[in-house]
């Protein structure tokens, strides 16, 4: 009962500050060999949320984007992409970086739910079915 009250309280607080609360469950995590980038794939719920991949970068995005006034949480270190449509920066209060997540070795790719990522020494590139996505590295980032 306490857990349910805590979850409800967090969800209500997030709605009050205008932050979306995704009811999806994380089904797979991975990280780059350096551990600087961590990603979480969420399959979503049937008939509701679509599969989404979020990747966080410990060294932050460079150059660092200015947070929108609507974001009272962390900003400038996380990007997400779903099956279709453009990638977006994320206003968040958690992290997708898990030091225990499996490593996506350089030269290898990950694919799930219409989203794919390739890890290279230069950085991580992820894209979706509509060829939108993002590139992350310590030196630079871009959304395409």
N, C-alpha and C positions, 0 to 999 in steps of 0.2 A: 504494500500500500504506500509506503514512504517513497519508493522509487517512482510510482505512478504520479504522485503529487509533485515530485521534483521534476519529472519530465514535463508535466503540464505547466508548471511554473516557468521553466525555461522556454517552452514553446510560446506561452503567452507573452513573456518578456520580449522574445524575438519579434513577435508580431507587432507589439507596441512600438518598437524602434524601426519597423519596416524591413526586417531581415527575413528572407524566405527560410522556412524550415522544411527541409526535404525529408519525406517519410521513407526514403529508400534505404536499402541496406548495402553496406560495402561488401562486395563479393570477391574482390581481388586487390591486392596491394603489390607494388613493386617499387624498386629504387634504382638509381644509377650506381655504377661502380664506386664513385667517390662518396656517395651518400648525400650529396648536395641537393638532389632532386628526389622527391618521393611522390608517388602517384597512387590514387585510390579510384577503382572502378566501381560504380554503383549501378546495379541492374535496374533499379527502380521497382515500382509495384505494378502488377498487371493492370492495364487500363488507366494508369495515372502518370507517374513520372517516367521519363524515357531514360535509357541507359546513358550515363554520363561518366566522363573521366576527368578527374581534377588532379593537377600536378602542382606541388608547392616547391619553391626553391629557397633553400636555407640562406643563401647569400643575397636574396632579394632580387627583384628585377632591376636591371641597369640599362638605361636610365630609369629611375624610379618614378612611376606614374603618380600623379596627384590624386589622393582619395576623394571620392565624391562626398559632398556634405551629408548625404544620406547614409554614409557608412561610419558607424560609431565603433567599429571593431578593427581588426587587422586588414591591411590592404597593401598591395604592391609586392606580393610574394606568391600569388596563387592564380592559376588560370584553369578554366574548365571548358570542355567541349562535349557536345552530345552527338548523336548519330548524324544529324543534319544541322546546318546553320553555322554561323560564325562562333568562334571561341570568344569567351568573355573573361574579364578579370573578376576575381571573387572577393567579396567582403565576407570575412569569416572570423570565427573565434576559436577555431581548432586547427589541426594540422593534418596533412596527408603524408607527412614524413614519418615513417616507422623504421627505426634502425634494424628491426628484425625481419623486415620484408625481403622477399627474394630479390636478388640482383638481376637486372636486365643487362647482360654483358654487352660490351661494345660490339657493334656489328650484328646484333640480334634484334629481332622485332617482337612485339607483343600485339595481339589482335583479339578483340572481343566486342560484341555488340555494335558492329559497324564502325569501330574506332581502331586505329592502329598507331603504334609508336615505334620508332627506331632509335636505338641508343648508339651514339658515336662519341669518340673522344672530344669532338667539337661541341657536342650538346645533344639534347633530346628533341626530336621532332615528332609531333603527334598530329594526326589528321582524321577526318571523318569521311563519310560517303559522299558528301558534297564538296570535298577537297578543301574544306576550311580546317584550320587548326592553329598550331603555334610551335615556335622554336624557343627553347630555353637553354641558356648557358650562363656561366659566371660573368662573361663580358657583355652579353647582349640578349635581347629577347625580341620577338615579333609575333604578331597575330596575323594570320592570312586567311 
